[in-house]
């Protein structure tokens, strides 16, 4: 079972490196109020002084501390390359490859890394610091040292410092796979312990809470902690262990932890002889090691299942990315070519994934041209908006003060051009619909080459952006072309069209209905009568014979036919 803790440590390093917390790993979370003795407890477990010290809040970032028992014959962790082959103990951070054999340098590195992320003021940062300590004197443990619980902001701390620390603490102890190490000073009221209060919020049954009572030697004279240590004041299922820490004066005097452990054992034997074997720092270390191993064992089946599932998922994702890219230019060209082919296939209707729920690609473009645009043009009546009075008014205005013998072409072109211009707006709307559909095809092509797009998401974004910008740049030019087509139709009115001759009789009927043609009818009759009654003189042309007249008519018809063929 001793091998379980190193395995969890490796998993923890992996998750911290990739920045993932999708799996909650078993660990021991140390929490307590400021000056409750948390740091002293952790240093006693390690056997060395390495944590920052000072007044106020000192621990401002979570410290994930992995204690690794490393005998002198351990070749897995020791190597001559990094100079640890004969070292008794050393430390190593996850954010740097440097090996620290001086624990004062470890303290300095923690302070510098804390200032880098949390600033030089008294603010906190939730980003953890990972530290491994290899030693022949420690037991395998994984501890998380959290900022001390505080009530009142000091210095330039934010006003909500209490809420920030509480949220950070709850984030770690909410983990159902964590063991809560609640540290409380013996010279304070156990019932008002903030550490036990927070632990009870996340662990109401107390199944994963272990209480540590510090500063047993600083209790008031005439009092003892027997009732507290026996669980008569506040029961804790995993137990309550008392320890004796170094005082601030001991730290100033640089008292060794080994000497403190001897003084602690002597104090417990003298003050609590019946409880001495179940209290003290060595017993706490063994208890934590045992609890952590059993806790890992209980969590291991579910943990193994989740790790296997995640491993399979990411292996599949890794395989979907394909082989390593050796020639970037060739790969880029292949992806762009595949995207272009998918775009063309979607328009031509030869794509592999044919939509069955809605029209898309070339089919929708065809629908827009023949159905949407066609129906819109059919709905435009050529004479809508034109009344008989409008036509007659245009004819009269075009003739000026003179009566019209024939319909003026100026009035006809004026009215016809106004009707032709009505085709421009639906044509431009058709261009807009086609533009929108071609942009939709870009997204559809993304699905066609989804595997490559997942592998190179930024390349996908760039391709989509370039194609979208290209379509947007061509939209104004297309609109200009449509406007030019309408302008061409406006510039020349084809009166030779059969539809023109079919409806040409409409205008005389309008003129007759408006009594415009009557005066010209009388004038034509008078001219004809005068022509018939005028005698021919001797100089007049001789009358053409009937056969010769018929021949001239046939010749005229042939000339008209040739002229029409030439024009056509």
C-alpha positions as CSV (number, residue, x, y, z in Angstrom):
1,X,0.0,0.0,0.0
2,X,3.0,2.3,0.4
3,X,3.2,2.5,-3.4
4,X,-0.2,4.1,-3.6
5,X,0.9,7.6,-2.5
6,X,3.6,8.0,-5.1
7,X,1.1,7.0,-7.8
8,X,-1.3,9.7,-6.6
9,X,1.6,12.1,-6.5
10,X,2.4,11.4,-10.2
11,X,-1.2,11.9,-11.1
12,X,-1.3,15.2,-9.2
13,X,1.8,16.4,-11.0
14,X,0.3,15.6,-14.4
15,X,-3.0,17.4,-13.6
16,X,-1.2,20.4,-12.2
17,X,1.0,20.6,-15.3
18,X,-1.8,20.5,-17.8
19,X,-4.0,22.7,-15.6
20,X,-6.8,20.2,-15.2
21,X,-8.8,19.5,-12.1
22,X,-11.4,17.2,-13.7
23,X,-10.4,14.4,-11.3
24,X,-10.3,15.0,-7.5
25,X,-7.4,13.2,-6.0
26,X,-6.9,12.1,-2.4
27,X,-4.9,14.5,-0.4
28,X,-4.6,16.0,3.1
29,X,-5.8,19.6,3.4
30,X,-4.4,21.6,6.3
31,X,-6.6,24.5,7.5
32,X,-6.7,26.7,10.5
33,X,-6.8,30.2,11.7
34,X,-3.8,32.5,11.6
35,X,-1.2,31.8,14.2
36,X,-2.9,28.4,15.0
37,X,0.4,26.6,14.3
38,X,-0.3,25.2,10.9
39,X,3.2,25.9,9.5
40,X,4.8,24.5,12.6
41,X,2.9,21.3,12.3
42,X,3.9,20.9,8.6
43,X,7.6,21.7,9.4
44,X,7.5,19.2,12.2
45,X,6.3,16.5,9.8
46,X,9.1,17.4,7.4
47,X,11.7,17.8,10.1
48,X,13.1,21.0,8.6
49,X,12.2,24.8,8.6
50,X,11.3,25.8,5.1
51,X,8.0,27.8,5.2
52,X,7.9,31.6,5.1
53,X,7.5,33.2,8.5
54,X,6.3,36.6,9.6
55,X,3.4,38.6,11.1
56,X,-0.1,38.6,9.6
57,X,-1.0,36.4,6.6
58,X,2.1,34.7,5.3
59,X,0.7,31.7,3.3
60,X,-1.0,33.5,0.4
61,X,-1.0,30.7,-2.1
62,X,-1.9,27.0,-1.7
63,X,1.2,24.9,-1.2
64,X,0.8,21.3,-2.4
65,X,3.5,19.5,-0.5
66,X,4.5,16.0,-1.5
67,X,6.7,14.2,1.1
68,X,8.5,11.3,-0.5
69,X,10.5,8.8,1.6
70,X,13.7,8.2,-0.2
71,X,16.2,5.7,1.3
72,X,19.9,6.0,0.5
73,X,19.7,3.0,-1.8
74,X,16.7,4.4,-3.8
75,X,17.8,4.7,-7.4
76,X,14.4,5.8,-8.7
77,X,14.7,9.3,-7.2
78,X,18.4,9.7,-6.7
79,X,20.8,10.3,-9.6
80,X,24.4,11.6,-9.9
81,X,23.3,14.0,-12.7
82,X,21.4,16.2,-10.3
83,X,23.7,15.7,-7.4
84,X,21.2,13.8,-5.1
85,X,22.9,10.4,-5.2
86,X,24.3,10.8,-1.6
87,X,22.0,13.7,-0.4
88,X,20.0,13.0,2.7
89,X,17.2,15.4,1.7
90,X,16.4,17.9,-1.0
91,X,13.5,19.8,-2.5
92,X,12.2,20.3,-6.0
93,X,9.5,22.6,-7.4
94,X,7.2,21.8,-10.3
95,X,7.7,25.2,-11.9
96,X,11.5,24.9,-12.1
97,X,14.0,22.1,-12.7
98,X,16.4,23.3,-10.1
99,X,17.3,21.0,-7.2
100,X,17.3,22.7,-3.7
101,X,19.4,21.2,-1.0
102,X,19.3,24.3,1.1
103,X,15.9,24.7,2.8
104,X,16.5,28.4,3.3
105,X,16.5,28.7,-0.5
106,X,13.3,26.7,-0.6
107,X,11.7,29.3,1.7
108,X,13.0,32.1,-0.6
109,X,11.7,30.4,-3.7
110,X,8.2,30.1,-2.1
111,X,8.2,33.8,-1.2
112,X,9.3,34.8,-4.7
113,X,6.8,32.6,-6.4
114,X,4.1,33.9,-4.2
115,X,4.9,37.5,-4.9
116,X,5.0,36.7,-8.6
117,X,1.4,35.5,-8.7
118,X,-0.2,37.2,-5.7
119,X,1.7,40.5,-5.7
120,X,3.8,42.0,-2.9
121,X,0.9,43.0,-0.8
122,X,-1.1,40.8,1.5
123,X,-3.5,39.5,-1.2
124,X,-4.0,35.8,-2.0
125,X,-3.9,33.8,-5.2
126,X,-5.7,30.4,-5.8
127,X,-2.9,29.1,-8.1
128,X,-1.0,26.5,-6.1
129,X,2.7,26.0,-5.7
130,X,3.9,22.4,-6.0
131,X,6.8,21.3,-3.9
132,X,8.3,17.8,-3.5
133,X,10.6,17.1,-0.5
134,X,12.7,13.9,-0.7
135,X,14.1,12.7,2.6
136,X,15.1,9.6,4.5
137,X,13.2,10.9,7.5
138,X,9.7,11.5,6.2
139,X,6.8,9.2,5.5
140,X,4.9,9.4,2.2
141,X,2.3,12.1,2.5
142,X,0.6,14.7,0.3
143,X,-0.4,17.9,2.2
144,X,-2.0,21.1,1.1
145,X,-1.1,24.1,3.2
146,X,-3.8,26.8,2.8
147,X,-3.8,30.5,3.9
148,X,-4.8,31.0,7.5
149,X,-8.5,32.0,8.1
150,X,-8.8,35.6,9.0
151,X,-11.6,37.9,10.0
152,X,-10.3,41.5,9.6
153,X,-8.3,42.8,6.7
154,X,-5.0,44.4,7.6
155,X,-2.7,46.7,5.7
156,X,-3.6,46.8,2.0
157,X,-5.6,43.6,2.0
158,X,-8.9,43.8,0.1
159,X,-12.1,44.3,2.2
160,X,-13.4,40.8,1.2
161,X,-10.2,39.0,2.2
162,X,-12.3,36.8,4.6
163,X,-14.6,35.7,1.8
164,X,-11.7,35.1,-0.6
165,X,-9.9,32.8,1.9
166,X,-13.1,31.0,2.7
167,X,-13.8,30.3,-0.9
168,X,-10.3,29.1,-1.4
169,X,-10.5,26.7,1.6
170,X,-13.9,25.4,0.6
171,X,-12.6,24.7,-2.9
172,X,-10.1,22.2,-1.5
173,X,-12.1,20.6,1.4
174,X,-15.2,20.2,-0.8
175,X,-13.3,17.5,-2.5
176,X,-14.8,14.2,-1.2
177,X,-11.5,12.5,-1.7
178,X,-9.6,14.8,0.7
179,X,-8.8,14.4,4.3
180,X,-9.4,17.5,6.4
181,X,-6.6,18.3,8.9
182,X,-8.3,20.9,11.2
183,X,-5.6,22.7,13.3
184,X,-6.7,24.5,16.5
185,X,-4.6,26.1,19.2
186,X,-5.1,24.6,22.7
187,X,-5.2,28.0,24.3
188,X,-8.4,29.0,22.5
189,X,-11.9,27.8,22.9
190,X,-12.4,24.6,20.9
191,X,-16.1,25.4,20.3
192,X,-15.2,28.6,18.4
193,X,-12.7,26.9,16.1
194,X,-13.1,28.3,12.6
195,X,-11.2,25.2,11.2
196,X,-13.7,22.8,12.7
197,X,-16.6,25.0,11.7
198,X,-15.6,24.9,8.0
199,X,-14.8,21.2,8.2
200,X,-18.2,20.5,9.5
201,X,-19.8,22.4,6.6
202,X,-18.2,20.1,4.1
203,X,-18.0,17.0,6.2
204,X,-21.0,17.0,8.4
205,X,-20.5,13.3,9.4
206,X,-16.9,13.9,10.3
207,X,-15.8,10.8,8.3
208,X,-12.8,12.5,6.8
209,X,-11.8,15.1,9.5
210,X,-8.8,14.8,11.8
211,X,-8.3,17.4,14.5
212,X,-4.9,18.6,15.6
213,X,-4.5,20.6,18.8
214,X,-1.4,22.7,18.9
215,X,0.4,24.7,21.7
216,X,-0.4,22.2,24.5
217,X,2.4,23.8,26.5
218,X,0.8,27.2,26.4
219,X,-2.5,26.5,28.2
220,X,-3.4,28.4,31.3
221,X,-2.0,27.2,34.6
222,X,-4.2,24.7,36.3
223,X,-5.9,23.6,33.0
224,X,-5.2,20.6,30.7
225,X,-6.4,19.3,27.4
226,X,-7.4,15.7,28.5
227,X,-11.1,16.3,27.7
228,X,-10.3,17.8,24.4
229,X,-7.8,15.1,23.4
230,X,-10.3,12.4,24.4
231,X,-13.1,13.9,22.3
232,X,-15.3,14.8,25.2
233,X,-15.6,18.5,24.2
234,X,-16.1,18.0,20.4
235,X,-16.0,14.5,19.1
236,X,-14.1,13.9,15.8
237,X,-14.4,10.5,14.2
238,X,-10.8,10.2,12.9
239,X,-9.5,11.4,16.2
240,X,-7.8,14.3,17.9
241,X,-4.0,14.5,18.2
242,X,-2.1,17.0,20.4
243,X,1.3,18.4,19.5
244,X,3.8,20.9,20.9
245,X,5.3,23.4,18.5
246,X,8.3,25.6,18.6
247,X,7.6,29.0,20.0
248,X,8.4,32.2,18.2
249,X,11.4,32.7,20.4
250,X,12.5,29.1,19.5
251,X,12.3,30.0,15.9
252,X,14.3,33.2,16.4
253,X,16.9,31.2,18.3
254,X,17.0,28.7,15.4
255,X,16.1,25.8,17.6
256,X,16.3,22.5,15.7
257,X,13.2,20.5,15.0
258,X,14.9,17.4,16.3
259,X,15.4,19.1,19.6
260,X,11.8,20.2,19.6
261,X,10.6,16.7,19.0
262,X,12.6,15.5,22.0
263,X,11.1,18.3,24.2
264,X,7.6,17.4,22.9
265,X,8.0,13.8,23.9
266,X,9.3,14.8,27.3
267,X,6.4,17.2,27.8
268,X,3.7,14.7,26.8
269,X,5.2,12.0,29.0
270,X,5.3,14.4,31.9
271,X,1.9,16.2,31.4
272,X,-0.2,13.4,29.7
273,X,1.5,10.1,30.5
274,X,-1.6,8.0,29.6
275,X,-2.0,9.8,26.3
276,X,1.6,10.2,25.3
277,X,1.7,7.3,22.9
278,X,-1.3,8.6,20.9
279,X,-0.1,12.2,20.6
280,X,2.9,14.0,19.4
281,X,4.3,14.8,15.9
282,X,5.7,11.2,15.1
283,X,2.3,9.7,15.9
284,X,0.6,12.4,13.8
285,X,2.8,11.5,10.8
286,X,2.1,7.8,11.1
287,X,-1.6,8.4,11.5
288,X,-1.7,10.7,8.5
289,X,0.2,8.2,6.4
290,X,-2.1,5.4,7.4
291,X,-5.3,7.5,6.9
292,X,-4.1,8.6,3.5
293,X,-3.2,5.1,2.3
294,X,-6.6,3.7,3.4
295,X,-8.4,6.7,1.9
296,X,-6.6,6.2,-1.4
297,X,-7.4,2.5,-1.3
298,X,-11.1,3.3,-0.8
299,X,-11.1,5.9,-3.6
300,X,-9.0,3.8,-6.0
301,X,-11.6,1.8,-7.9
302,X,-13.6,4.8,-8.9
303,X,-10.5,6.8,-9.5
304,X,-9.1,4.1,-11.7
305,X,-12.3,3.9,-13.7
306,X,-12.3,7.7,-14.3
307,X,-8.6,7.8,-15.3
308,X,-9.1,4.9,-17.8
309,X,-12.2,6.6,-19.3
310,X,-10.3,9.9,-19.7
311,X,-7.2,8.1,-21.1
312,X,-9.4,6.4,-23.7
313,X,-11.0,9.7,-24.7
314,X,-7.8,11.5,-25.1
315,X,-6.1,8.6,-26.9
316,X,-9.0,8.7,-29.4
317,X,-8.6,12.4,-29.7
318,X,-4.8,12.0,-30.2
319,X,-5.3,9.4,-32.9
320,X,-7.8,11.7,-34.7
321,X,-5.0,14.3,-35.0
322,X,-3.2,12.0,-37.4
323,X,0.6,11.6,-37.8
324,X,3.2,14.2,-36.9
325,X,3.4,17.0,-39.4
326,X,6.8,16.8,-41.1
327,X,6.2,19.1,-44.1
328,X,4.0,22.0,-42.9
329,X,3.7,23.6,-46.4
330,X,2.4,20.3,-47.9
331,X,0.0,19.8,-45.1
332,X,-1.3,23.3,-45.4
333,X,-1.8,22.9,-49.1
334,X,-3.6,19.6,-48.6
335,X,-6.0,21.0,-46.1
336,X,-6.8,24.1,-48.2
337,X,-7.3,21.9,-51.3
338,X,-9.6,19.5,-49.4
339,X,-11.6,22.5,-48.2
340,X,-11.9,23.9,-51.7
341,X,-13.0,20.5,-53.0
342,X,-15.6,20.2,-50.3
343,X,-16.9,23.7,-51.2
344,X,-17.2,22.8,-54.9
345,X,-18.8,19.5,-54.1
346,X,-21.4,21.2,-51.9
347,X,-22.3,23.5,-54.8
348,X,-22.3,20.7,-57.4
349,X,-24.2,18.3,-55.2
350,X,-21.5,15.6,-55.1
351,X,-20.7,16.0,-51.4
352,X,-20.4,12.8,-49.3
353,X,-22.7,14.0,-46.6
354,X,-25.9,14.9,-48.4
355,X,-28.4,16.9,-46.3
356,X,-31.8,15.3,-46.0
357,X,-33.6,17.9,-43.8
358,X,-33.1,21.1,-45.8
359,X,-31.8,22.4,-49.1
360,X,-28.2,23.6,-49.0
361,X,-25.4,24.4,-51.4
362,X,-26.1,24.4,-55.1
363,X,-29.6,23.1,-54.6
364,X,-30.6,26.1,-52.5
365,X,-28.9,28.5,-55.0
366,X,-31.0,26.8,-57.8
367,X,-34.1,27.2,-55.6
368,X,-33.4,30.9,-55.0
369,X,-32.9,31.6,-58.7
370,X,-35.9,29.6,-60.1
371,X,-38.4,29.7,-57.3
372,X,-37.8,32.7,-55.0
373,X,-36.4,35.1,-57.6
374,X,-38.7,33.8,-60.4
375,X,-41.9,34.2,-58.3
376,X,-40.8,37.7,-57.3
377,X,-40.4,38.7,-61.0
378,X,-43.7,37.1,-62.0
379,X,-45.5,39.0,-59.2
380,X,-44.4,42.3,-60.8
381,X,-47.2,43.2,-63.3
382,X,-45.7,45.3,-66.1
383,X,-48.6,47.8,-66.0
384,X,-49.0,48.1,-62.3
385,X,-48.7,51.7,-61.2
386,X,-49.7,52.9,-64.6
387,X,-53.2,54.2,-65.3
388,X,-54.8,55.2,-68.6
389,X,-54.6,58.8,-67.6
390,X,-50.8,58.4,-66.9
391,X,-50.3,57.1,-70.4
392,X,-52.4,59.7,-72.1
393,X,-50.8,62.5,-70.0
394,X,-47.3,61.3,-71.1
395,X,-48.4,61.2,-74.7
396,X,-49.8,64.7,-74.6
397,X,-46.8,66.1,-72.8
398,X,-44.5,64.5,-75.4
399,X,-46.4,66.2,-78.4
400,X,-46.3,69.7,-77.0
401,X,-48.7,72.2,-78.6
402,X,-49.2,70.1,-81.8
403,X,-51.8,67.4,-82.1
404,X,-50.3,63.9,-82.3
405,X,-50.8,62.0,-85.5
406,X,-48.7,59.0,-84.2
407,X,-47.8,57.9,-80.6
408,X,-44.5,59.6,-79.6
409,X,-41.6,57.3,-78.9
410,X,-40.4,59.5,-76.1
411,X,-43.5,59.0,-74.0
412,X,-43.3,55.2,-74.6
413,X,-39.7,54.9,-73.5
414,X,-40.3,57.1,-70.5
415,X,-43.1,54.8,-69.2
416,X,-41.3,51.6,-70.1
417,X,-38.0,52.5,-68.4
418,X,-39.9,53.4,-65.3
419,X,-41.4,49.9,-65.2
420,X,-38.1,48.1,-66.1
421,X,-36.3,49.9,-63.2
422,X,-38.7,48.0,-60.8
423,X,-36.7,44.8,-61.6
424,X,-33.6,46.2,-60.0
425,X,-34.5,45.8,-56.3
426,X,-35.6,42.1,-56.4
427,X,-32.4,41.4,-58.4
428,X,-30.2,42.9,-55.8
429,X,-32.1,41.0,-53.1
430,X,-31.4,37.8,-55.0
431,X,-27.7,38.6,-55.0
432,X,-27.9,39.0,-51.2
433,X,-29.6,35.7,-50.7
434,X,-27.0,33.9,-52.9
435,X,-24.2,35.6,-50.8
436,X,-25.8,34.4,-47.6
437,X,-26.1,30.8,-48.9
438,X,-22.4,30.8,-50.1
439,X,-21.4,31.9,-46.6
440,X,-23.5,29.0,-45.2
441,X,-21.6,26.6,-47.5
442,X,-18.4,27.6,-45.8
443,X,-19.7,26.3,-42.5
444,X,-21.0,23.1,-44.2
445,X,-17.5,22.5,-45.6
446,X,-16.1,22.8,-42.1
447,X,-18.2,19.7,-41.2
448,X,-16.9,17.9,-44.3
449,X,-13.3,18.3,-43.3
450,X,-14.1,18.2,-39.6
451,X,-11.1,16.0,-38.7
452,X,-8.6,18.4,-40.1
453,X,-10.4,21.4,-38.6
454,X,-10.3,19.8,-35.1
455,X,-6.6,19.2,-35.5
456,X,-5.9,22.8,-36.7
457,X,-8.6,24.9,-35.2
458,X,-6.8,28.2,-35.8
459,X,-6.2,27.3,-39.4
460,X,-9.9,26.6,-39.7
461,X,-10.8,30.0,-38.3
462,X,-8.3,31.6,-40.8
463,X,-9.7,29.8,-43.8
464,X,-13.3,30.7,-42.9
465,X,-12.3,34.3,-42.3
466,X,-10.5,34.5,-45.7
467,X,-13.3,33.0,-47.6
468,X,-15.9,35.2,-45.8
469,X,-13.9,38.3,-46.5
470,X,-13.5,37.3,-50.2
471,X,-17.3,36.8,-50.6
472,X,-17.9,40.1,-48.8
473,X,-15.5,41.9,-51.2
474,X,-17.1,40.5,-54.3
475,X,-20.6,41.5,-53.1
476,X,-20.4,45.2,-54.2
477,X,-19.0,44.2,-57.6
478,X,-21.8,41.8,-58.2
479,X,-24.4,44.4,-57.2
480,X,-22.7,46.8,-59.8
481,X,-23.0,44.1,-62.5
482,X,-26.7,43.6,-61.8
483,X,-27.2,47.4,-61.9
484,X,-25.4,47.5,-65.2
485,X,-27.6,44.7,-66.6
486,X,-30.7,46.8,-65.7
487,X,-29.0,49.9,-67.2
488,X,-28.4,48.0,-70.4
489,X,-32.1,47.1,-70.7
490,X,-33.0,50.7,-70.0
491,X,-30.6,52.0,-72.7
492,X,-32.3,50.2,-75.6
493,X,-36.0,49.3,-75.9
494,X,-36.4,46.4,-78.4
495,X,-39.6,47.2,-80.3
496,X,-39.0,44.3,-82.6
497,X,-39.9,41.8,-79.8
498,X,-43.0,39.8,-80.6
499,X,-44.6,40.8,-77.4
500,X,-44.4,44.4,-78.4
501,X,-46.3,43.9,-81.7
502,X,-48.9,41.8,-79.9
503,X,-49.8,44.6,-77.5
504,X,-49.2,47.5,-79.9
505,X,-52.9,47.8,-80.7
506,X,-53.6,48.8,-77.1
507,X,-52.4,52.4,-77.6
508,X,-54.7,53.2,-80.6
509,X,-57.6,51.9,-78.6
510,X,-56.7,54.3,-75.7
511,X,-56.4,57.2,-78.1
512,X,-59.7,56.4,-79.7
513,X,-61.3,56.1,-76.3
514,X,-60.0,59.6,-75.5
515,X,-61.3,61.0,-78.8
516,X,-57.8,61.9,-79.9
517,X,-57.8,59.9,-83.1
518,X,-61.1,61.2,-84.5
519,X,-59.8,64.5,-86.0
520,X,-57.0,62.6,-87.7
521,X,-59.6,60.2,-89.2
522,X,-61.6,63.1,-90.8
523,X,-58.4,64.6,-92.1
524,X,-57.3,61.3,-93.7
525,X,-60.7,60.9,-95.4
526,X,-60.6,64.4,-96.9
527,X,-57.1,63.8,-98.3
528,X,-58.2,60.5,-99.8
529,X,-61.3,62.1,-101.5
530,X,-59.2,64.9,-103.0
531,X,-56.7,62.4,-104.4
532,X,-59.5,60.4,-106.1
533,X,-61.1,63.4,-107.8
534,X,-58.0,65.1,-109.1
535,X,-57.7,64.5,-112.9
536,X,-54.5,63.1,-114.4
537,X,-52.7,65.3,-116.9
538,X,-50.7,64.2,-119.8
539,X,-47.4,64.4,-117.9
540,X,-48.6,61.9,-115.3
541,X,-47.0,58.5,-115.1
542,X,-48.6,55.8,-117.1
543,X,-50.6,53.2,-115.2
544,X,-48.7,50.1,-114.3
545,X,-50.1,46.9,-115.6
546,X,-51.4,44.3,-113.1
547,X,-48.7,41.6,-113.8
548,X,-45.9,44.2,-113.5
549,X,-47.4,45.4,-110.2
550,X,-47.5,41.9,-108.8
551,X,-43.9,41.4,-109.7
552,X,-42.9,44.5,-107.9
553,X,-44.7,43.4,-104.7
554,X,-42.9,40.0,-104.8
555,X,-39.6,41.8,-105.2
556,X,-40.4,44.1,-102.2
557,X,-41.3,41.1,-100.0
558,X,-37.9,39.4,-100.9
559,X,-36.1,42.6,-99.9
560,X,-37.9,42.8,-96.6
561,X,-37.1,39.2,-95.9
562,X,-33.4,39.7,-96.6
563,X,-33.3,42.8,-94.4
564,X,-34.9,41.0,-91.5
565,X,-32.4,38.1,-91.8
566,X,-29.5,40.5,-91.9
567,X,-30.8,42.3,-88.8
568,X,-31.3,39.0,-87.0
